[in-house]
Amino acid sequence: MRPWPGHAYPLGATYDGSGTNFALFSEVAEQVELCLFDETGAETRHPLTEVDGFVWHGYLPNVEPGQLYGYRVDGPYDPASGQRCNPAKLLIDPYAKALNGPVEWDESVFGYPFGDPAGRNDGDSAANVPKSVVVNPFFDWGSDRAPRIPYHETVIYEAHVRGLTVAHPDIPEDLRGTYTGLAHPLMIEHFKRLGVTAVELMPVHEFLNDHHLQEKGLSNYWGYNTIAYLAPHHAYAMTSTRPGNQVQEFKAMVRDLHAAGIEVILDVVYNHTAEGNHLGPTLSMRGIDNAAYYRLVQDDQRYYMDYTGTGNSLNVRNPHTLQLIMDSLRYWVTEMHVDGFRFDLASTLAREFYDVERLSVFFDLVQQDPVISQVKLIAEPWDVGPGGYQVGNFPPLWSEWNGKYRDTVRDFWRGEPGTIGEFASRLTGSSDLYKDDGRRPYASINFVTAHDGFTLADLVSYNEKHNAANGEDGNDGESFNRSWNCGVEGPTDDEAVLALRARQQRNFVTTLMLSQGVPMLLHGDEIGRTQRGNNNVYCQDNDTSWVDWSLFQKNAALLNFTSGVTALRRDHPVFRRRRFFEGRPSSRRRTALPDIAWFTPAGEEMAEQDWDSGFGKCVTVFLNGDGITESGPRASASPTTRS
């Protein structure tokens, strides 16, 4: 059957209740075939002959949700000039809203024969490439509404969908490690007990397990290897015979978390894709329009610019690539109802040419977008390219993972000399980073631990990383060599050492929850989760990385303490101000008291020389909760002192 003309927008496969419209961008294609697959794997090809604005499109009546499809793109194959089209390769729709499974690593999915990177491989890859899935856009959201929790009232819990619940003994086995398991009543109860207002999910966009990791018996556990920006990862859904069920399950998770007043923030990876460098597979964008989607080396376009350390970087200078990112963001907000995004290696998105530009086209588009500009936008403000460390330099609409907060707080509690002044700055919202451009204290996403590094329990227990299981001879992950003065590294029965480690964990939790800004807690830190000294579990989908829920009872004291400090933050608005401290009596209220004052252990107000002293064993700060810290009747009028 010849497709009807259909429409050039929206891109992707769009089911309207009667049939499905298909639309694919390629500026270099000479022919595009839509390939439909039945349950046996039999393929039917439909040439798309309608082209508008480089979008190839067609409409097929009676094509319903669950239909598997892909594309074959015929066009120039000339790697030296940046083009890698090959109709022998079945290609994933960049706008696919679901995929039916993982890639099967085979020589056919690569554009060259093994052992001959300069050659051309015309082996048909269809049997080994995941199929895109037509999905049902209709879902019963009921009375779902976005919680829209203000930043200054937000407490973020960074979690991995699988790792959080896969070992939870009280969640039904078929729900463990799934979207449904994450929103199970037991998990919601745990979030509420902790005072969590938002879960920040590590990547849930469809991603691939790297070939080289699978060969080692490992996997891409973290998921920073995206291949489809509109599709929820299939492996986090319950087993289903109907392709595309992960979309419905993801929506149900969001609906249930919203009903409990908990927001959903996605960790998104728009800086690169799973196709990697010139030796990577041809699975999607590379075979559709390589030069449009990827940043290529100008002098030799066989190769890819790599600002991410993963092999390639998306070409955000191209309007169609920018459109893909923006369409993806809008889709997750409008159709999947998520509440915000954390952008992995966000500095890469600012690279219009070579240097990081603070006001790039991408940030301009976000600023003016009526949908995306209204949700939480969190930058990981660095990448591995030149000038990539950009903490404090993102536009006013954005908040940032504050790496300087992490480093300073760690140094202070480790006893590094000369840290008192910067510790005070980080404790009070990092005004040196955010005040000058009009941002508020909550522009700082404060954290001590995150997925990338030690857990909190390991941070105070190990001086060196122990990453041998990753198979990289210990060369992966940040190197340490920093004494925590705990007497012994790793597991121990020494009660004095264990008590010191427990106290250090409480010190970090207290500092995190009572600092100005938005606190982010790593999943499992509240119960002392350990990775046994591995500070880079990106490839460990096993009990090294999973949350061990037997610690729920064993470390109940830490859990209760964390919940108590979070409750203290919630009950006292002075710990979550919307404005920076001024260090003088408020001009908005009649009070002779300053809004903040610092004191020495002797009770004297700190002088200049006190800030320049060595290691501070005690610091006292007076915070004046004078009723202007928060709009509404809950503002406290009592001063608070802590040490």
FENVEN-V741839 format. One record per residue. SS is DSSP state (2 for helix, 1 for strand, 0 for the rest). PSI is psi in degrees with one decimal (NA if undefined). D_LAST is the distance of its C-alpha to the last C-alpha in whole Angstrom. Layout:
ss: <SS,SS>
psi: <PSI,PSI>
d_last: <D_LAST,D_LAST>
This chain:
ss: <0,0,0,1,0,0,0,0,0,0,0,1,1,1,1,0,0,0,1,1,1,1,1,1,1,0,0,0,1,1,1,1,1,1,1,1,1,0,0,0,0,0,1,1,1,1,1,1,0,1,1,1,0,0,1,1,1,1,1,1,1,0,0,0,0,0,0,1,1,1,1,1,1,1,1,0,1,1,2,2,2,0,1,1,0,0,0,0,0,0,1,0,0,0,0,0,0,0,1,0,0,0,0,0,0,0,2,2,2,1,0,0,1,0,0,1,0,0,0,0,0,0,0,0,0,2,2,2,0,0,0,1,1,0,0,0,0,0,0,0,0,0,0,0,0,0,0,0,0,0,2,2,2,0,1,1,1,1,1,0,2,2,2,2,2,0,0,0,0,0,0,0,2,2,2,0,0,0,2,2,2,2,0,0,2,2,2,2,2,2,2,2,2,2,0,0,0,1,1,1,1,0,0,0,1,1,1,0,0,0,2,2,2,2,2,0,0,0,0,0,0,0,0,0,0,1,1,1,1,1,1,1,0,2,2,2,0,0,0,0,0,0,0,0,2,2,2,2,2,2,2,2,2,2,2,2,2,2,2,0,0,0,1,1,1,1,1,1,0,0,0,0,0,0,0,0,0,0,0,0,1,0,0,0,2,2,2,2,2,2,2,2,2,1,0,1,0,0,0,0,0,0,0,1,0,0,0,0,0,0,0,0,0,1,0,0,0,0,2,2,2,2,2,2,2,2,2,2,2,2,2,2,2,2,0,0,0,0,0,1,1,1,1,0,0,2,2,2,2,2,0,0,0,0,0,0,0,0,0,0,2,2,2,2,2,2,2,2,0,0,0,2,2,2,0,1,1,1,1,0,0,0,0,0,0,0,0,0,0,0,0,0,0,0,0,0,0,0,1,1,1,0,2,2,2,2,2,2,2,2,2,2,2,2,0,0,0,0,0,2,2,2,2,2,2,2,2,0,0,0,2,2,2,2,0,0,0,0,0,0,2,2,2,1,1,1,0,0,0,0,0,0,0,0,0,2,2,2,2,0,0,0,0,0,0,0,0,2,2,2,0,0,0,0,0,0,0,0,0,0,0,0,0,0,0,0,0,0,0,0,0,0,0,0,2,2,2,2,2,2,2,2,2,2,2,2,2,2,2,2,2,2,2,2,0,0,0,1,1,1,1,1,0,0,2,2,2,0,0,0,0,0,0,0,0,0,0,0,0,0,0,0,0,0,0,0,0,0,0,0,2,2,2,2,0,2,2,2,2,2,2,2,2,2,2,2,2,2,2,2,2,0,2,2,2,2,0,0,0,0,0,0,0,0,1,0,0,0,0,0,0,0,0,1,0,1,1,1,1,0,0,0,0,0,1,0,0,2,2,2,2,0,0,0,0,0,0,0,0,1,1,1,1,1,0,0,0,0,0,0,0,0,0,0,0,0,0,0,1,1,1,1,0>
psi: <131.1,130.8,147.1,163.4,-42.4,-154.8,151.3,-10.2,141.2,155.1,157.0,-163.9,120.4,113.0,131.5,9.4,-19.2,-26.9,-168.3,133.2,134.8,135.8,131.9,129.7,132.6,119.5,-22.3,-9.0,143.4,-22.3,140.5,129.9,128.6,125.9,119.5,142.0,137.4,-176.2,-16.8,-7.4,-0.1,139.3,136.4,127.6,137.6,108.0,135.0,115.1,-14.3,129.4,122.2,121.5,39.6,16.1,120.7,128.4,160.1,157.6,131.4,112.8,152.0,3.7,119.5,170.1,142.1,-15.0,131.3,139.5,169.2,-176.4,152.0,127.5,119.4,131.7,-164.6,135.9,98.4,82.2,-33.8,-28.2,10.7,9.5,135.7,39.2,143.7,109.4,-7.8,-13.1,121.5,134.9,138.1,135.2,121.2,-22.0,14.0,135.8,-4.0,150.0,157.8,3.2,-170.2,168.5,145.2,113.2,116.7,154.3,-26.3,-22.5,-1.3,149.8,-3.7,156.0,142.1,133.2,-4.8,73.5,-20.8,-8.7,-179.6,133.6,114.8,20.1,138.0,126.8,0.4,-36.8,-14.9,-2.6,137.0,143.1,140.3,154.6,131.0,127.3,157.8,116.3,-8.9,134.4,142.2,94.2,-9.7,-129.9,26.6,132.8,144.2,131.3,-31.9,53.0,128.3,149.1,-43.2,-11.0,5.2,137.2,117.3,141.1,108.1,125.5,154.7,126.4,-47.6,-49.9,-25.4,-40.8,-4.2,-24.6,18.0,114.9,-19.1,0.1,134.4,139.6,-38.1,-9.5,-13.7,136.5,17.4,170.2,-42.9,-38.5,-35.7,-30.9,14.9,147.8,-33.5,-38.1,-40.5,-40.4,-40.8,-45.1,-45.0,-39.9,-38.3,-14.0,18.7,134.3,-11.0,135.5,127.8,107.6,126.3,163.2,128.0,-3.9,145.4,126.0,167.0,151.0,127.6,144.3,-47.1,-28.3,-42.2,-36.0,-26.6,1.4,18.9,-175.5,163.7,77.7,-43.9,-37.5,14.4,59.6,56.9,144.5,-13.3,113.9,-6.6,3.3,127.2,142.2,128.3,-33.0,-8.7,7.2,155.1,153.7,128.0,142.5,-9.6,114.8,141.2,0.7,-21.7,-26.3,-47.0,-39.8,-39.3,-45.3,-39.9,-37.7,-47.9,-44.9,-43.9,-37.4,-40.4,-39.8,-25.7,4.4,23.2,128.2,160.7,119.0,133.9,134.7,113.5,147.0,77.1,8.7,-22.3,174.7,172.6,-3.7,-14.2,-154.1,-161.2,-13.3,5.4,175.8,161.6,100.4,-24.6,-100.1,-33.8,-39.0,-8.2,-51.8,81.0,-47.4,-24.0,-39.7,-25.3,148.7,120.0,153.9,124.1,-40.4,-15.7,95.6,9.8,-23.0,161.9,140.1,136.6,93.2,3.6,-11.9,14.7,-1.4,-32.0,170.4,137.0,147.0,84.2,-1.1,-18.8,129.6,-30.8,-33.2,-42.2,-40.3,-41.2,-46.0,-46.3,-40.3,-39.1,-48.1,-45.9,-38.4,-44.5,-26.8,-49.9,-37.5,-32.5,-7.8,28.0,163.9,-1.5,178.1,143.1,120.5,112.7,133.4,54.3,-22.6,-28.9,-35.3,-18.2,-4.1,88.8,-39.2,-81.6,-53.9,159.5,119.7,127.8,-36.7,69.5,173.3,-40.6,-45.7,-33.1,-42.0,-43.2,-42.2,-39.6,-5.8,124.4,-16.6,-56.1,-34.6,-10.7,0.0,172.6,129.5,114.2,125.6,136.7,100.7,51.3,160.8,-171.5,3.8,172.9,133.1,23.5,-14.4,106.5,33.4,126.4,-2.1,9.8,159.6,162.1,-26.0,-18.3,148.4,168.3,143.6,119.4,90.9,-28.7,-33.2,-50.7,-50.2,-40.6,-44.5,-39.9,-45.8,-42.6,-48.8,-12.9,-14.3,21.7,136.4,154.3,26.6,-3.6,-45.6,-47.4,-34.1,-41.8,-38.1,-43.5,-37.5,-29.9,18.8,2.6,53.6,-25.7,-21.7,-31.3,-16.3,-38.8,-28.8,18.8,5.5,167.3,172.3,-31.1,3.9,-19.6,113.6,107.3,135.7,151.5,-35.2,153.4,-178.7,-33.0,88.4,-167.3,151.7,171.4,-43.0,-38.6,-31.3,-36.9,7.2,-16.4,137.7,-18.5,151.2,153.2,80.1,22.3,-33.4,-16.0,-10.4,24.3,24.0,30.2,11.6,-8.0,158.0,153.7,138.5,143.5,-166.3,46.2,118.5,133.1,7.2,34.8,1.4,-35.2,144.9,140.8,-166.1,144.2,156.8,2.4,112.5,-34.5,-41.3,-44.4,-39.0,-39.9,-41.9,-41.3,-40.1,-41.3,-39.1,-41.2,-37.0,-45.1,-44.4,-43.7,-47.3,-44.9,-48.3,-22.0,9.9,151.6,143.1,-166.4,117.1,142.5,123.1,133.9,136.5,134.2,-16.1,-26.9,-12.7,17.4,36.8,138.2,146.6,17.7,37.5,0.6,118.4,19.6,70.1,29.9,-24.9,13.2,89.6,74.1,-169.3,-6.5,-38.6,-20.9,153.2,126.0,103.2,-3.8,-20.5,-13.7,-40.5,-40.5,-40.4,39.9,-31.3,-42.5,-40.2,-46.0,-39.4,-46.2,-44.3,-38.2,-41.4,-37.4,-39.2,-37.8,-43.6,-44.4,-37.2,-15.8,99.7,-18.1,-21.2,-2.3,56.2,153.6,-7.6,156.4,152.4,148.1,-17.6,17.3,168.0,145.1,136.3,-10.0,-14.7,150.3,95.1,142.0,-5.9,139.5,162.6,-15.4,144.5,143.9,142.7,150.2,168.5,-23.1,-2.8,6.6,142.6,136.5,135.4,174.9,-42.3,-25.2,-33.8,-24.4,3.9,173.6,-126.9,123.8,112.6,-16.3,138.7,135.5,134.1,133.6,121.1,122.3,103.6,84.6,16.7,-3.7,5.0,-18.3,141.4,145.5,170.6,-3.1,-3.4,138.0,146.4,11.6,141.5,155.4,136.1,139.9,159.4,NA>
d_last: <75,75,71,72,70,67,64,62,59,57,57,56,58,58,60,61,63,66,65,63,63,62,61,60,59,61,62,64,66,69,70,67,68,66,66,66,66,67,65,68,66,70,69,71,70,71,71,69,71,70,67,66,63,63,62,65,65,67,67,68,69,68,66,63,59,59,62,61,61,61,63,65,65,68,68,67,66,66,62,63,63,60,62,62,64,66,67,67,63,62,59,56,56,53,53,53,51,51,53,55,53,52,54,57,56,60,62,63,60,60,62,63,65,63,63,65,62,65,67,67,66,68,68,67,63,64,63,60,58,56,58,56,57,58,55,56,53,54,51,50,47,47,45,42,40,37,34,33,29,28,26,22,23,24,22,24,26,28,30,34,37,38,35,33,36,39,38,37,39,39,40,44,45,47,44,41,40,42,41,42,40,37,37,38,37,35,33,33,31,29,28,27,25,23,23,25,27,28,30,30,33,34,38,40,43,46,45,47,47,48,51,50,47,50,52,49,49,45,44,42,40,37,40,40,43,45,48,49,46,47,48,45,45,48,46,44,46,48,51,54,57,57,56,53,52,48,48,49,46,43,44,44,40,39,41,39,36,36,38,34,32,31,32,34,33,35,35,38,40,42,42,44,47,48,51,49,51,55,55,54,56,57,56,55,55,56,60,59,59,57,57,56,53,51,51,53,54,56,58,59,58,58,55,52,49,46,42,41,42,44,47,48,46,47,49,47,50,52,53,54,51,48,50,49,46,46,48,46,43,45,46,43,42,45,47,44,41,38,35,34,34,32,35,35,35,36,37,40,41,41,43,46,48,46,43,40,41,38,40,43,45,43,40,43,44,41,40,44,44,44,43,40,39,37,35,32,33,30,31,31,31,33,36,38,40,40,37,36,32,32,28,28,31,33,34,32,33,31,28,27,25,23,24,22,18,19,20,17,14,17,17,13,13,16,16,18,18,18,16,13,15,16,13,12,15,15,12,14,17,19,21,23,25,25,25,29,31,30,28,24,21,22,25,22,22,19,20,19,22,25,29,30,28,26,25,21,22,25,22,20,24,26,27,30,31,34,36,40,41,41,44,43,43,39,39,37,34,31,31,28,28,25,23,20,21,22,25,27,28,29,30,30,30,28,25,23,23,22,20,18,19,18,14,14,16,13,10,13,14,10,10,14,14,11,13,15,19,20,19,22,22,24,27,26,23,22,24,24,27,28,31,31,30,32,30,33,35,37,40,39,40,40,37,35,34,34,32,32,32,33,29,29,29,28,25,24,21,19,21,20,17,17,19,17,14,17,18,15,15,19,19,16,18,15,14,17,19,22,22,20,18,20,18,21,22,23,27,28,26,27,24,23,19,18,17,14,12,10,10,10,9,12,11,14,14,14,18,19,20,16,16,19,17,17,15,11,10,7,5,5,7,9,12,15,17,20,22,23,21,24,27,28,28,24,22,20,20,17,14,10,7,4,0>
